[in-house]
Amino acid sequence: MVTGAAVSVSLDCVLDDNLTQLKKLNSILFPVRYNNKYYADVLASGDFTKLAYYSDTCVGSITCRLEKKDDGAARVYIMTLGVLAPYRGLGIGTQLLNHVLDLSSKENVSEVYLHVQTNNEDAINFYKKFGFEITETIRNYYVRITPPDCYVVTKYIGQPQSQK
């Protein structure tokens, strides 16, 4: 790993021909086996889902689902954001999240949200750096992992954030 140098990372859309790379990445990064609906949502999300490549090696991804709220406003649900352990701390996760936040702003998306396990302090602090706030706690959200509780972490786009 090169330290002290600018990291050259490229982002690529997830398409049928590289979906296998995402599946392999997910099997390494997450303790969940994703179903066909998840991968259909990934393929339908267009530019909101990206693979991150470092020196032509797939090292991370962000996967999202586009949703409509009851009032018709668009929102983005981040299903997964992950970077392989040897490549963490290089700004790759930041680049992936910034891509989705910038695209959300351009596409008039009103909010971006996700679920985070309540004991995942690293993830909670990461999202807070980008203006996300804990907006809800859901008890027993997870079935097969402990603790089973999660936070809903939300960033409202185009609205002033509370100052801490």
N, C-alpha and C positions, 0 to 999 in steps of 0.2 A: 504494500500500500504506500503510495506517495503521500508524504505529509508536507504541509506548508505550501503546497501548490494548489492552483485552482483545479477543482474537480470537473472534468468534462463528462457530463451526463446528458444523454439524449432520451426524450420521451417519445413513445410510439403508441398508436391506438391499438386496442385489442380487437383482432379480427379472427375469423375462422382459422386462418392459417397459422396464427401464433397463440391460439387459445391453450394449446398444450403447455406452453411455457408458463402461462398463468397458473394452470392446474398444478404443475410441478412446484412452483414458487409457493402457492397456498399450502401444499402438503408439508412443506418445510416450516413455514412461518406460523401457521395457525393450528390450534388443537381441534379443529372442526373440519368435517368433510362436507364440502359444498355440493348441493344438488343441481339438477338440470335447470331449475327455475333461476337459481343464482346466476348461472352462466348465461342464460337467456337475457336476464336483466343487464348483465355486463355488456353483452353484444349490442343491446338496444340503447345503451347510454351514450354511444358515440364518443365525442371528445372528452366526456367527463370521466372516462376510465382510461388509464395509461399504464404502460409498462415502462420502467426506468432501466436504461442500459448504461453500464459503466464499462468502457473499453469493449464494446460489443457483447458484454455478458449481462444477461438479465438479472438484476439484483434487487428489484423492488417493484411495487405496484400500488396503485390506488384504484379501487373499484367503487362505483357509485350507481345509485338507482335514481332516476328522475321521477318525481311524484307531483301530483296536484293536490293542493289543500282544498278544503270545503269551499273556500271563497274563490277558488279558481287560480290562486297564485301558485307559481311553481316553487318547488323546493328540492333540494338534493340530499339524499341519504348516503353517507359514506358507509359502505358495507365493510370494506377493509382498507387499511393502509399499512404496508409493511415493507421493511428493508432487511435483507439478509444481514446477520450479525456482523460479519467482517467489514461491512460497508456502512454501518451506522456511525453517526457523528460526522459525516461528510456533507451534510446538507441535502441529501437525496430525498428524505421524507419531507423536508421543508419545500423543496422544489415541487414535489408531487402535490402537496397541499396547496401551495400558492397557485399552481396551475388551475386547480378546481375553484379556488376562491376568485381568481381573476376571471375565469370563464363564467362563473355564476354572476358576477357583477355585470359583465357584458351581455349576458342572456336574460337579465332582469329576474333572476332567481331571488326570492325573498329571504330564504334561509338555507343554511347547510347544517345538518345535524348528524349525530351518530350515537351509538351506545358504547359505554366504556365500563368495564368491570370496576366496581367500587374500590378495589385494592390496587388498581393499576395507576399508581401515582405518577410514573413517568409519562404515560399517555395523557393523563389529566393535565399535568403541567405543560406538556407539549402543546395541547390544544388551547390552553389558556393564553399562551404566548401569542396566539393568533386572534385573540378576542372572543374565543368561545367561552360560554358560561354554562355551569350546571343548571339545568332548567327543570329537572325532574329526577326522582329516585324511583326505580322500579324494583320491588322485592321479588325474588325468585324468578328473575328473567331467564337466567341460564339453567339448563336442566342437568348438564353433565359436568359442570365445573364449579369449584368452590373458591371464593364465596359466590352464591348464585345471584347476588344483587348487582344492578348496574345503575349508572347515571346516564341520563340523556344530556348530551353536551351540544349546545346550539350556538351558532353564530348567525345573527340577523344581518343581512346584507343591505347596505344603503341606509342604515339607521345608526345613530350615534350609540357607541358602546358605553356602558357604565365605567367610570374611572375608579380604579382601586388605589 
